[in-house]
Amino acid sequence: QELGTEFLADMAADSAELRAMLLSEDGLLQAVMKCMERHPRSAKVQRLGFNFADRLAADGTEQRRRVAAAGYGEAALEAMRLHARNSEVEAAAQAMLHQLTIEVPENCNRLVEAGALKSVCMAMYKNPKALRVQETGCAVLRFLAADSDAHVPELLCDFGGLQIVCAALELFPNSPAIAEHGLAVLSHLGWHNRDNQEAMMDMGVVETCLRFMESHAERPKIVAFACAVLESIANDNKSHRQKIAEQGAIQPIIEAMRANPEFAMVQAYACAALQSIALGNFKNCRTIQKAGAEDLVISAMEAHPRAWKLQEFGQMLLDTFDH
């Protein structure tokens, strides 16, 4: 069973063409699942089975739907329960769960209902120094929380997700995966939630964002999500706007815009952060204007006319300047 599962996992790693052939074989997904069900305590069978499913799911949304429909999401959660101290199994299970959540909302809903938030938080909590568990855990939480109903971020916080992700960011500051996915998670948790905003301020998340913007300056997605976190903390929060400005956030955001003119995502979230910091605060607004933000925003909007988030956030910032 181990050799057969390993053979299929290796084949799935070969090419998209070969993966398509594997998926076209009737019953193959179910056969591997049956093998995993017969040997639930075999760490190797579980890990290789998830590697197989992860690779098949990587090629598109339809593949992700088929893997999820075969029950691999629920199997991953059960394996994480049975192998709670085996970081290799948990990392493989979470990597596969991450694949299932990308751009398939129904998979996300199914996993949340099956208890994925609690399982992932528990795995990260029990294995704080296991890099792959932390990386894949942050990735799963990011996509489960993104564009979800309000109860999902609330439930994630109930399981300690905010503190767990912050701990991963502190322990592994050089991991691009944890930086990108972890900051994305925090950005979802801060929006319109005063308790989470206060918790992030108290935990030094502003300083973390500024530090990551500097240390990962060559990675636009990380810079963008750091801006998104700052926006989420300042959003509709008068005192936080002032504190974030006092901690020196305005200039790094401006510099991020200057350094990444071709990346609409950086421009959009930088505009959003600056707008939240400027809104209702005359001093911050003038500081942002004097730093040259207005010209940067106009240039970004002209360079990316189809980037709707940038158009929206950029216009909001320009309107804030006018008022």
C-alpha positions in Angstrom: 0.0 0.0 0.0 2.8 2.4 0.9 4.7 1.7 -2.3 1.6 2.0 -4.5 0.6 5.3 -2.9 4.2 6.6 -3.3 4.3 5.5 -6.9 1.1 7.5 -7.6 2.3 10.5 -5.7 5.5 10.5 -7.7 3.6 10.2 -11.0 1.4 13.2 -10.0 4.5 15.3 -9.5 5.7 14.6 -13.1 3.6 16.9 -15.3 0.2 18.4 -15.8 -0.5 16.0 -18.7 0.2 13.0 -16.5 -2.0 14.4 -13.7 -4.8 14.8 -16.1 -4.4 11.1 -17.1 -4.5 10.1 -13.4 -7.7 12.1 -12.8 -9.3 10.6 -15.9 -8.9 7.1 -14.5 -12.3 6.1 -13.0 -12.0 5.3 -9.4 -8.4 6.2 -8.8 -9.1 9.1 -6.4 -11.4 6.8 -4.5 -8.9 3.9 -4.6 -6.2 6.0 -2.9 -8.8 7.2 -0.4 -9.8 3.6 0.4 -6.1 2.8 1.0 -5.9 5.7 3.4 -9.1 4.6 5.2 -7.7 1.1 5.6 -4.5 2.3 7.1 -5.4 5.4 9.2 -2.4 5.1 11.5 0.2 4.6 8.8 1.9 8.0 8.8 3.5 7.2 5.4 0.3 6.2 3.7 -1.5 9.3 5.0 1.3 11.7 4.0 1.8 10.2 0.5 -2.0 10.2 0.0 -2.2 13.9 0.7 0.8 14.5 -1.5 -1.0 12.7 -4.3 -4.2 14.7 -3.8 -2.4 18.0 -3.4 -0.6 17.6 -6.7 -3.8 16.6 -8.5 -5.7 19.6 -7.1 -3.0 22.1 -8.1 -4.0 22.3 -11.7 -7.3 24.2 -11.4 -10.6 24.8 -9.7 -12.3 21.8 -11.3 -9.6 19.5 -10.0 -9.9 21.0 -6.6 -13.7 20.3 -6.6 -13.1 16.7 -7.6 -10.5 16.1 -4.9 -12.8 17.7 -2.3 -15.8 15.7 -3.5 -13.8 12.5 -2.9 -13.6 13.4 0.8 -9.9 14.3 1.0 -10.6 17.4 3.1 -12.4 15.5 5.8 -9.7 12.8 5.6 -7.0 15.5 6.2 -8.8 16.7 9.4 -9.1 13.1 10.7 -5.4 12.4 9.9 -4.4 15.5 11.8 -6.3 14.3 14.8 -4.8 10.8 14.7 -1.2 12.1 14.0 -1.3 15.2 16.2 2.4 15.0 17.0 3.6 14.1 13.5 4.5 17.4 11.8 5.1 15.7 8.4 1.6 14.3 8.2 0.1 17.6 9.5 2.1 19.7 7.0 1.1 17.4 4.1 -2.5 17.5 5.1 -2.5 21.3 5.4 -0.7 21.7 2.1 -3.5 19.7 0.4 -6.2 21.7 2.3 -4.6 24.9 1.1 -4.9 23.7 -2.5 -8.6 22.9 -2.0 -9.4 26.4 -0.7 -7.9 28.4 -3.6 -10.7 30.1 -5.5 -13.3 27.4 -4.6 -15.7 29.0 -2.0 -17.8 25.8 -1.6 -14.7 23.9 -0.6 -13.9 26.6 2.0 -17.4 26.4 3.4 -17.3 22.6 3.6 -14.0 22.6 5.4 -15.1 25.3 7.9 -18.2 23.2 8.7 -16.0 20.1 9.1 -13.9 21.9 11.8 -10.8 22.9 9.8 -10.3 26.2 11.7 -9.9 24.3 15.0 -7.8 21.5 13.5 -5.3 23.9 11.8 -5.0 26.1 14.9 -4.4 23.1 17.1 -1.7 21.8 14.7 0.1 25.2 14.7 -0.2 25.5 18.5 1.2 22.1 19.1 4.0 22.4 16.6 5.2 26.0 17.0 8.8 25.3 15.8 7.8 23.2 12.8 8.3 25.5 9.8 6.2 23.6 7.3 3.3 23.3 9.7 3.3 27.0 10.3 3.6 27.9 6.6 0.9 25.6 5.5 -1.3 26.4 8.4 -1.1 30.2 7.7 -2.0 29.4 4.0 -5.1 27.4 4.9 -6.3 30.1 7.4 -5.8 32.8 4.9 -8.1 31.3 2.3 -10.7 30.1 4.8 -10.9 33.7 6.2 -10.9 35.5 2.9 -14.2 36.8 1.6 -16.0 34.7 4.2 -19.0 35.4 6.4 -18.3 37.4 9.6 -18.6 34.3 11.7 -15.5 32.7 10.2 -13.0 35.3 11.4 -14.8 35.4 14.8 -14.6 31.6 15.0 -10.9 31.7 14.1 -10.2 34.2 16.8 -12.1 32.0 19.3 -9.6 29.3 18.6 -6.7 31.6 19.2 -5.9 32.2 15.5 -4.8 35.8 15.9 -2.2 34.9 18.6 -1.1 31.8 16.8 -0.5 33.6 13.5 1.3 36.5 15.3 3.6 33.9 17.0 4.4 32.3 13.7 5.4 35.7 12.2 7.6 36.4 15.2 9.3 33.0 15.2 9.9 32.8 11.4 10.5 36.4 10.2 12.5 35.1 7.2 9.8 32.8 5.8 8.2 34.4 2.7 5.2 32.0 3.0 4.4 32.8 6.6 4.9 36.5 5.9 2.5 36.6 3.0 -0.2 34.2 4.3 0.1 35.3 7.9 -0.2 39.0 7.1 -3.2 38.2 4.9 -4.9 36.4 7.8 -4.3 39.4 10.1 -5.7 41.8 7.5 -9.0 39.8 7.4 -9.2 39.7 11.2 -8.8 43.5 11.7 -11.4 44.9 9.4 -14.4 46.3 11.4 -13.5 44.4 14.5 -12.5 46.7 17.4 -11.4 43.9 19.7 -9.1 42.5 17.1 -7.8 45.9 16.2 -7.0 46.6 19.9 -5.3 43.2 20.3 -3.1 43.7 17.2 -2.0 47.2 18.5 -1.2 45.7 21.9 0.8 42.8 20.3 3.0 45.1 18.2 1.5 44.2 14.8 2.2 47.7 13.4 5.9 47.3 14.2 5.8 43.8 12.6 4.3 45.2 9.4 6.9 47.9 9.1 9.7 45.5 9.8 8.4 43.0 7.2 8.0 45.8 4.6 11.7 46.5 5.0 13.0 43.0 5.3 10.8 41.6 2.4 10.9 44.7 0.3 11.6 42.7 -2.8 8.4 40.7 -2.4 5.4 42.8 -3.5 2.7 40.5 -2.1 4.2 40.7 1.4 4.5 44.5 1.1 0.9 44.7 -0.1 -0.5 42.6 2.7 1.5 44.6 5.3 -0.3 47.7 4.0 -3.6 45.8 4.2 -3.0 45.0 7.8 -2.2 48.6 8.6 -5.4 49.6 6.9 -7.4 47.1 8.8 -6.1 48.3 12.2 -6.7 52.0 11.3 -10.1 51.3 9.7 -12.8 53.4 11.4 -10.6 53.9 14.5 -9.6 57.4 15.3 -7.0 56.7 18.0 -5.3 54.0 15.9 -4.8 56.4 13.0 -2.8 58.7 15.2 -0.8 55.9 16.8 0.1 54.3 13.4 1.3 57.6 12.1 3.3 58.3 15.3 5.0 54.9 14.8 6.3 56.1 11.4 4.1 54.1 9.0 3.3 56.9 6.5 6.7 57.1 4.9 7.3 53.4 4.4 3.9 53.1 2.7 4.7 56.0 0.4 8.1 54.4 -0.4 6.3 51.1 -1.2 4.3 52.9 -3.8 7.4 54.4 -5.3 9.2 51.1 -5.4 6.4 49.1 -6.9 4.7 51.1 -9.6 4.0 48.0 -11.7 2.2 46.1 -9.0 -1.4 47.2 -8.7 -1.9 45.1 -5.6 0.7 47.2 -3.7 -0.7 50.4 -5.0 -4.2 49.5 -4.0 -3.5 48.4 -0.4 -1.1 51.3 0.1 -3.9 53.7 -1.0 -6.3 52.0 1.4 -3.8 52.3 4.3 -3.1 55.9 3.6 -6.8 56.7 3.3 -7.6 55.1 6.6 -4.7 56.9 8.3 -5.7 60.2 6.8 -9.5 60.1 7.3 -10.6 62.7 9.8 -7.0 63.6 10.8 -5.9 66.9 9.3 -2.2 66.5 10.4 -1.9 63.0 8.9 -3.6 64.1 5.7 -1.2 67.0 5.2 1.8 64.8 6.0 0.7 62.3 3.4 0.1 65.0 0.8 3.5 66.6 1.5 5.2 63.2 1.0 4.0 63.2 -2.6 1.1 60.7 -2.3 -1.3 62.6 -4.6 1.0 62.3 -7.7 1.7 58.7 -6.9 -2.0 57.8 -6.6 -2.9 59.5 -9.9 0.0 57.9 -11.7 -0.9 54.4 -10.3 -4.6 54.8 -11.3 -3.6 55.9 -14.8 -1.1 53.0 -15.1 -3.7 50.4 -13.9 -7.1 51.4 -15.3 -8.6 47.9 -14.9 -7.4 47.3 -11.3 -10.8 48.0 -9.7 -9.5 47.9 -6.1 -6.8 50.4 -6.9 -9.4 52.7 -8.7 -11.7 52.5 -5.7 -9.1 53.0 -2.9 -7.2 55.6 -4.9 -10.3 57.7 -5.5 -11.2 57.4 -1.8 -7.7 58.8 -0.9 -8.0 61.6 -3.4 -11.5 62.5 -2.1 -10.1 62.5 1.5 -7.4 65.0 0.4 -10.2 67.3 -1.1 -12.1 67.2 2.2 
